[in-house]
């Protein structure tokens, strides 16, 4: 909470969407203003085109890599300023980050496949065309299909035990040996 306004940040990694998703919201309209910079680890140059930020490069072994970040302004506006994307007076701000390399598991091709740009462009375009809520629901269905398969019950603890501070709980357990 800042100046009486409740701010929230939420993140998840979507396997079905193949993106890292983030969303910034506030309890009052027009509260998000700031700057976003996409920075790589190898002195890449970031390009900004509308609401898309991109950097790419090639490692010494010839492996191509690229990252693309699409920013959606709910209300407010986005403005490019060199390699920075400025957002102002936004109600909310969903962001989708995708990254990939040209690596393929194919020894005959010496592990080098096509540049990832085309795949990444399709990925971020698909994410931007979806709503954040739909992307999150798809992620939750995918996650639940894996993690809801198991149920673990390790018993329960008596309320008297739970009421004790941890040091006293540990001492009580040690004294029972």
C-alpha positions in Angstrom: 0.0 0.0 0.0 1.3 3.4 -0.9 -0.5 6.7 -0.4 -3.7 4.6 0.4 -3.5 2.6 -2.9 -3.1 -1.1 -2.8 -0.6 -2.4 -5.4 -0.2 -6.0 -6.5 2.4 -7.9 -8.5 1.9 -11.4 -9.8 4.2 -13.7 -11.8 4.1 -17.2 -13.3 5.9 -19.3 -15.8 3.5 -20.6 -18.4 4.5 -23.9 -20.1 1.5 -23.9 -22.5 2.2 -20.2 -23.4 6.0 -20.6 -23.3 6.3 -17.3 -21.5 7.1 -15.7 -18.2 4.0 -13.7 -17.4 3.8 -10.7 -15.0 1.0 -8.4 -14.1 1.0 -5.2 -12.1 -2.3 -3.8 -10.8 -3.5 -1.2 -8.4 -6.7 -0.5 -6.5 -7.1 2.8 -8.2 -7.0 3.6 -12.0 -4.0 5.3 -13.6 -1.5 4.5 -10.8 1.3 2.8 -12.8 4.0 4.9 -14.4 7.6 4.0 -14.9 10.3 2.6 -17.3 11.2 -0.9 -18.5 14.6 -1.9 -19.8 15.4 -5.3 -21.2 19.0 -6.1 -20.6 21.0 -9.2 -21.5 24.2 -10.5 -20.2 26.4 -10.1 -23.3 26.1 -6.3 -24.1 23.3 -6.8 -26.5 21.5 -3.8 -28.0 17.8 -3.8 -27.2 15.3 -2.6 -29.9 12.0 -1.1 -28.9 9.2 -1.2 -31.5 5.8 -0.1 -30.2 5.1 -2.3 -27.1 7.8 -4.9 -28.0 11.3 -5.0 -26.7 13.9 -7.4 -28.3 17.5 -8.2 -28.0 19.5 -11.0 -29.7 23.0 -12.2 -30.0 25.3 -15.0 -30.9 27.7 -16.9 -28.6 31.2 -17.8 -29.5 30.1 -21.3 -30.4 27.7 -19.9 -33.0 24.5 -20.4 -31.0 22.0 -17.7 -31.7 19.7 -16.5 -28.9 17.0 -13.9 -28.5 14.6 -12.5 -25.9 11.3 -10.7 -26.6 9.2 -8.8 -24.1 5.7 -7.6 -25.0 4.1 -5.0 -22.7 0.4 -4.4 -22.6 -0.9 -1.1 -21.2 -4.3 -1.4 -19.7 -5.3 2.3 -19.8 -2.5 4.9 -20.0 0.1 4.9 -22.6 3.5 3.4 -23.7 6.3 5.5 -25.3 9.6 4.3 -26.6 12.7 6.3 -25.5 15.7 4.7 -27.1 16.1 1.2 -25.5 13.6 2.0 -22.8 9.8 1.6 -22.8 8.1 4.2 -20.7 4.6 3.6 -19.3 2.4 6.3 -17.8 -0.9 6.4 -16.0 -1.7 2.8 -16.6 -4.5 0.9 -14.7 -2.6 -2.3 -15.1 0.4 -3.7 -16.9 0.6 -7.3 -18.1 4.1 -8.3 -19.5 5.1 -11.5 -21.4 8.7 -12.5 -21.8 9.9 -15.3 -24.1 13.4 -16.4 -24.8 14.9 -19.1 -27.0 18.1 -20.3 -28.7 18.9 -22.0 -32.0 19.9 -25.2 -30.1 18.5 -28.4 -31.4 19.2 -31.9 -30.2 20.5 -33.1 -33.6 24.2 -34.1 -33.8 24.0 -34.2 -37.6 23.2 -30.4 -37.6 25.9 -29.8 -35.0 23.2 -28.8 -32.6 22.5 -25.6 -34.6 18.9 -25.0 -35.7 17.2 -22.0 -37.1 17.4 -18.6 -35.4 14.7 -18.4 -32.7 13.2 -15.1 -33.9 10.2 -16.5 -35.8 9.2 -18.9 -33.0 9.5 -16.1 -30.4 7.5 -13.6 -32.5 4.7 -16.2 -32.8 4.9 -16.9 -29.0 4.7 -13.2 -27.9 2.0 -12.4 -30.5 -0.1 -15.2 -29.2 0.4 -14.1 -25.6 -0.5 -10.5 -26.4 -3.7 -11.7 -28.2 -4.8 -13.5 -25.1 -6.0 -11.9 -21.9 -3.9 -12.2 -18.8 -6.8 -14.1 -17.1 -7.0 -16.6 -19.9 -3.2 -17.1 -19.9 -3.3 -17.7 -16.1 -6.2 -20.1 -16.3 -4.4 -22.1 -19.0 -1.3 -22.2 -16.8 -3.3 -23.3 -13.8 -5.0 -26.1 -15.7 -1.6 -27.3 -17.0 0.0 -27.0 -13.5 -3.0 -28.8 -11.8 -2.9 -31.7 -14.2 0.6 -32.5 -12.9 0.5 -31.5 -9.3 -3.1 -32.5 -8.4 -2.2 -36.2 -9.1 -0.7 -36.7 -5.7 -2.1 -36.3 -2.2 0.2 -36.5 0.8 -1.2 -36.9 4.3 1.5 -36.9 7.1 -1.0 -36.8 9.9 -2.0 -33.9 12.1 -0.6 -32.1 15.1 -2.5 -31.6 18.3 -3.6 -28.0 18.8 -1.7 -27.9 22.2 1.5 -28.7 20.3 0.8 -26.1 17.6 0.3 -23.4 20.3 3.9 -23.8 21.5 6.8 -21.8 20.2 9.1 -23.8 18.0 11.9 -24.1 20.6 9.5 -25.6 23.1 8.1 -28.0 20.4 11.6 -29.2 19.6 12.4 -29.7 23.3 9.2 -31.6 23.9 10.0 -33.9 20.9 13.6 -34.5 22.2 12.4 -35.3 25.7 10.2 -38.1 24.3 13.2 -40.1 23.0 
